[in-house]
Amino acid sequence: MADLVKKQDNPIKSFFERDGVKQKFHELLGKRSTQFVTSVLQIATSNKLLANADPISIYNAACVAATLDLPLNNSLGFAWIVPYGGAASMQIGWRGYVQLAQRTGQYKRINVVEVYENQFKGFNALTEELDADFTVQGNGTVVGYCAYFLLINGFEKATYWSIEKVKAHSKKYSKSHASGPWRDEFDKMAKKTVLKHTLAQWGILSIEMNTAIKVDNAVVRSDDAMEVDYVDVPQKQSKEVERMQKLIEEQTTIEGLRGLQKDVPDELLDAYLMKEQELTGNNG
Amino acid sequence: MDKILNADSLLFRCSSLGYIMIDPKEKSNAEKYAEAVTNLSKLNSDYEAIKNKETKTAANKLAAIEKCKLLIKEIEPVKDERPLADTVKNHLADKYVSAYYGRETDITNKYMRKGLMVEEDSMTLYSLVTNQFFQKNIKKYSNEFICGTPDMLKDEIVIDIKSSWDIFTFYRTNKAKLNKMYYWQLQGYMALTGAKSAKLAYCLVDTPQPLIFQELNNLKYKMGVTDVENDETYATACEEMERLMKYDDVPREEKVNEIIIERNDEDIERLYERIKECRAYMNKHLFKLAA
């Protein structure tokens, strides 16, 4: 498919050949920068929509992937650059989240799996006990997804989402819930969603993990990932996120801020934690 | 779509309850009956008091008594029936067409369009002014009489947002008596959700640009402007119009006017009674046309 895009007309390639851009990737990745940029260009030029996307959005997404040290290699499934509405948006895969969690050195076990109808018996939401028989091969239809982790300090968490809950979630938070990755790679998207939710709520929130949660499903507007646009989120939901962001920004007391905690969406955890630090004077 | 064949289980939307709760301007049958009985008693006394029953006055009085008796006879069988106001009947006719023929009356206007377009902005304004996070409720509620989807529901309080068209209509809500339509709408929501109280929040937010353009276009036609670029009067009017629709200079706290409405179980009962009457009317006068 690469031949669909004429080499000489390729604005993305021209953009990535600029000295400043090359230098940026060299700062981030050192010797590996050339290989990384080549893989970005391969991805960008092999997809017609990406080839026509805003080069700066591709550059920003690539910078974030490089910062997180997540290769943009489809076969690895850590992270992707996906075209959306004339720009490049970032997608972190469930393997990417596992990778970032492992790097904290605090996870003893972490996994996310599909649960098939012949395996599933029940899930106790209070005790978080999944009654399922994973000794048998999954057969029939997938009825849900379970994410689990065990920290080295003994803290463990399991979350189970039924397939209906995943579908309702995708419908609520993604305009493209009936197309793109949600249609073509539903299981992978579902596993990512359940694991991301579990890690965001109860996992170790390292700076890299926060950044990954923030940029996931977003068009990155700056190479340091400070500005992102959730272009795929339906207007109503994006307005809700905007509303919460304004409320977080305006809080002057820690009590006021904590009153908002239960409603803070994943993509604003970063903003919430920063405000919490500001109000408690704990910047460490 | 299956046709609805009678009004027995027809649900009334909370947003339209105000229409059916309008009382007729004329006296009720019961009032007319009581008045006629009192009148008859007085006419009888007057007639008895006339010594010479052969006079023209006595004959007139007798005729009035007969007329009054006739009226009583006419009203008596329906004296306990409560006639519905014409506005109610019109609303029920629309509801019948919608239920039986699946056609809705087109009642969108610029005020409603603004309400829909800025709904989320108004909720954000309300959240910031009250320093609480609110999400739009999407759950549809219903019982055997009514149905509806309140804007927001938090801590057993129903909150309904009304986005004012402009700064003038917004400030008028400060002193105005509570709009009856909204009163009944919120009583309906409280009945459906079990909430003990409700808040009606009038919000003042900027008018979206597409609506401003529409207003400017209307202004152009109204002023008969042919040369948009060079008509200074029109340019000034446009500036004024835009100023009328944007409110950066109004302090945020002043942009919300909240009215608290307590749940009134007696009124909710009245509401259900009225719905029974409306259903009976629809079955008798409207659905019979299609039977």
Interface residues (C-beta under 8 A of the other chain):
Chain A: Q235 K236 K239 E240 E242 R243 M244 K246 L247 E250 G256 G259 L260 D263
Chain B: E120 D121 M123 T124 S127 L128 N131 Q132 F133 F134 Q135 K136
